[in-house]
Amino acid sequence: MEIIPFDKRIGFIWYNGEFVEWQNATTHVLNHGLHYGSCVFEGLRVYGEKIYKLEKHTDRLFFSAQRMGIDVPYSKDEINRAHEETIKKMNIKYGYVRPVIWRGSEMMAISAQKNKINVAVATWEWPSYFTKEDRLKGISLQTAVWKRPPPDCIPTDTKAAGLYMICTLSKHEAEKNGYTDALMLDYKGRVSESTGSNIFLVINGEIHTPVPDCFLNGITRQAVIEIAKNEGINVIERDIYPDEISKAEEIFLTGSAVEVTPVGKIDNQNFKVGDITTKISSLYMKEVDPNYEDND
């Protein structure tokens, strides 16, 4: 299957209040978001033409912008409508939505008080982040060298572009070594997340997950915790250290992109795709997609 580069695709992107042809939705090379990281974004899923938890994602987008000192020139309702109009115009039934907010190129310096705030919303068809084979056997993770920074050094509770630089470095290294993704530890050496997803460990029939004190408390993470509790499964949020990974019977990741994805290997340790992971995955998919059929 041919993969079309994102800058060569056909369609429209909502850009500062109007629809612009996909290949014309550009910005100047000297924009502040590119050079100094003043850029925030979100990632949403579309199931059956409906965006899952749109309002919660928009709330987080605005929170991230506020933490970055960015005054969004549109209301939350306007941004929500932009999402809905964009998926309709692009005829997206099952896909991904990427809103992004960044400072423009009016000033080229660390200070950017006079830079214009730009907002865009793009969407495209995207049925699954990982292959069906990966999801059935579980993906592999390599522990990264780079650590998640402490919350008093950078706004770790935002979905900001600059926070993902170490994720790219870590994922590239993992892929070079034959792994699917990387496991990120934090500044204290605790298990935190993968490069873009939250992590859960099943130990003695209970679900354990790190406290999100220096990484995003994912919207999918919150939904999965609620699903598990509704099923009577005990969920424990606590500090988890790498030497505890071997105690897990099952491990899975959650996120808007990855949904609920089992982990089959971390470094040299193997894990099964067990009943709890399978159950949580099925219940999550039934919640997000009214047309979902559990055929596995």
SVG drawing of the C-alpha trace seen along z (x, -y; Angstrom):
<svg xmlns="http://www.w3.org/2000/svg" viewBox="-24 -43 44 58">
<polyline fill="none" stroke="black" stroke-width="0.4" points="0.0,0.0 1.4,-3.3 1.8,-5.9 1.1,-9.4 3.3,-12.0 1.3,-14.4 2.3,-17.5 1.1,-15.9 -2.4,-14.8 -5.6,-16.1 -8.5,-17.7 -9.0,-20.7 -7.7,-21.8 -9.4,-24.3 -6.9,-27.1 -7.5,-30.3 -11.3,-30.2 -11.6,-29.0 -11.0,-25.9 -7.7,-25.9 -6.7,-23.4 -4.5,-20.8 -1.3,-21.5 -1.8,-25.3 -2.1,-25.0 1.4,-26.2 3.3,-28.5 6.6,-30.4 9.8,-28.6 10.6,-31.2 7.5,-30.6 8.1,-30.6 6.5,-27.2 9.1,-25.6 12.1,-27.4 11.1,-27.7 8.5,-25.0 5.6,-27.4 3.1,-24.9 0.3,-22.8 -1.9,-20.1 -4.3,-17.3 -5.1,-13.9 -8.7,-12.7 -10.3,-9.6 -13.3,-9.5 -15.6,-6.4 -18.6,-6.1 -18.4,-9.8 -18.4,-10.8 -15.4,-12.3 -14.8,-10.5 -14.8,-12.9 -14.4,-16.0 -15.2,-18.4 -12.6,-16.8 -9.9,-17.1 -10.8,-20.7 -10.7,-21.5 -7.2,-20.0 -6.1,-21.9 -7.1,-25.2 -5.5,-24.2 -2.2,-23.5 -2.4,-26.8 -3.0,-28.7 0.0,-27.0 2.1,-28.0 0.9,-31.6 -1.1,-31.3 -4.4,-33.2 -6.5,-31.2 -8.3,-33.5 -11.4,-31.3 -13.9,-30.0 -14.1,-26.3 -17.4,-26.1 -15.8,-27.5 -13.0,-25.0 -15.5,-22.1 -17.5,-23.2 -14.3,-23.4 -13.6,-19.8 -17.1,-18.7 -17.1,-20.7 -13.6,-19.4 -14.5,-15.7 -17.7,-16.3 -15.9,-18.2 -13.3,-15.4 -15.9,-12.7 -14.1,-10.9 -15.9,-7.9 -13.0,-6.3 -10.0,-8.4 -7.8,-10.8 -8.1,-14.5 -5.1,-16.8 -5.8,-20.4 -2.7,-22.5 -2.0,-26.0 1.2,-27.8 2.9,-31.2 3.7,-32.7 6.6,-34.5 6.0,-38.1 9.0,-38.1 12.1,-35.9 13.4,-35.8 12.7,-33.9 10.2,-36.6 7.1,-36.4 4.7,-38.8 3.5,-40.2 3.4,-36.9 0.0,-36.0 -1.6,-32.8 -2.5,-30.4 -5.0,-27.5 -5.5,-24.6 -7.5,-21.4 -6.6,-18.5 -8.2,-15.1 -7.5,-11.9 -8.6,-8.3 -6.7,-6.1 -8.1,-2.7 -5.4,-1.5 -2.1,-2.7 -0.6,0.8 -1.1,3.8 -3.6,6.5 -0.7,8.9 1.0,6.6 -2.2,6.1 -2.8,9.9 0.7,10.9 1.5,7.6 4.0,4.9 7.5,4.8 9.1,2.0 12.7,1.1 13.5,-1.0 14.7,-4.4 17.8,-6.2 16.0,-9.6 13.9,-10.3 10.7,-12.2 11.6,-15.6 10.3,-16.8 7.2,-19.0 9.1,-22.0 11.4,-22.1 8.8,-22.1 5.0,-22.1 4.6,-18.3 0.8,-18.5 0.5,-20.0 0.4,-18.4 3.1,-20.6 5.3,-19.9 8.7,-20.4 7.8,-17.6 7.9,-15.0 11.5,-15.5 12.8,-12.9 10.0,-10.6 11.1,-10.8 14.7,-10.1 13.6,-7.1 11.3,-5.6 13.9,-5.9 16.4,-4.1 13.9,-1.4 12.9,-0.8 16.6,-0.6 16.9,2.2 13.9,4.1 11.3,2.9 8.0,1.3 8.2,-1.5 10.1,-2.7 9.3,-2.6 10.0,-6.0 11.1,-6.2 10.8,-9.5 13.4,-11.7 13.1,-9.4 13.7,-6.2 10.0,-5.3 8.0,-3.7 6.0,-6.5 4.6,-5.7 5.6,-4.8 6.5,-7.6 2.9,-8.6 0.7,-6.3 -0.1,-5.5 0.9,-2.1 -1.0,0.4 0.3,3.6 -1.9,6.5 -0.5,8.0 -2.5,10.7 -5.7,9.7 -5.4,6.1 -4.5,3.2 -1.6,1.0 -0.7,-2.2 1.8,-5.1 0.6,-8.3 0.6,-10.9 2.6,-13.5 5.1,-14.3 3.3,-13.1 -0.2,-13.4 -3.2,-11.9 -4.5,-10.6 -8.2,-10.9 -8.2,-7.3 -6.4,-6.4 -9.2,-8.0 -11.8,-6.1 -10.1,-2.8 -9.8,-3.2 -13.5,-3.9 -14.3,-0.9 -12.1,1.4 -13.7,0.1 -17.2,0.6 -16.2,4.2 -15.2,4.6 -11.4,4.7 -9.3,3.0 -7.2,0.2 -4.2,-1.1 -2.4,-4.3 1.0,-4.3 4.8,-4.7 6.0,-1.7 9.7,-0.9 11.3,1.1 12.1,4.1 8.3,4.6 7.7,5.2 8.6,8.8 5.7,9.3 3.1,8.4 1.1,11.1 -0.2,8.7 0.8,5.2 -1.1,2.8 -1.0,-0.7 -3.8,-3.2 -4.2,-6.4 -6.4,-8.0 -4.1,-6.7 -3.2,-3.3 -6.6,-2.7 -5.9,0.3 -2.9,2.2 -1.3,5.2 2.5,5.3 4.1,8.7 7.7,7.8 9.7,5.2 13.4,5.5 14.1,9.3 10.9,10.0 7.9,11.5 4.2,11.2 1.0,12.8 -2.0,11.0 -4.3,12.0 -7.9,12.1 -8.0,8.7 -6.3,6.9 -8.6,8.5 -11.7,7.7 -10.7,4.0 -9.8,3.6 -13.2,5.1 -15.2,2.9 -13.3,-0.2 -13.9,0.4 -17.6,1.0 -17.8,-2.3 -16.1,-4.4 -17.5,-2.7 -21.2,-1.8 -20.5,0.4 -17.7,2.4 -17.9,6.2 -15.6,8.3 -14.5,10.9 -11.2,11.9"/>
</svg>
